Amino acid sequence: MHDNDRSSRNQEESGTGRMALIIHSVADVAAGFLGLWILLYLLDANQANVFVGFVEGVADWLGWWAQDIFTMENENVRIFLNYGLPAVLYLMVGHGIAARVRRL
C-alpha cells in the first residue's frame, strides 16, 4: 500500500515539476529575447539582417505593453528601460509562478 501511495505521489510531483519547468523556461526565453534585442540595439547591429529583424520582432511582440512607458531623449536609455522592464517582470512573475506550482 505504501509503494502505491509513493508511486502516485511521484507521478503528481513529476507532473507539477514539469509544469513548473515549462513556466520557468518560457519566462527565461522571453526575457532572453528581450535582453538580446537590447544588446543588439546598443551594439548597433545591422537592422537589415534577418536575424536582427527576427529578434526585434519577437521583442516588440513580447514588450508591446511596455513601449513608451519611458520617453526620454537618449534613445539607448529608452530602449534599455522599455524592453528591460518587461524582461525583469517576465523573470519575476514566471519564476514566482513556477515556484508556486512546485509547492502544489
C-alpha angles and dihedrals in degrees: 000000000000092000090054091051091048092049094051091045092051090051091051092046090048091053094048090043091054092047091050090049091051092050091046092049095047090052091049093049092048092050090045093056091048092048092046091052091051090051094047091048095048091048091051095242116193105274091202092061114108094225093049090049091050093050091047091051093050091046091049090050093048096043102036092115093057099046115127095007084125114041111182135150096245105080094200093056091044092053091045093052099038093051097030094058094059090044092055093044093049089052095047096044095040095048091043092052091045091052090049092049091051090058093056 
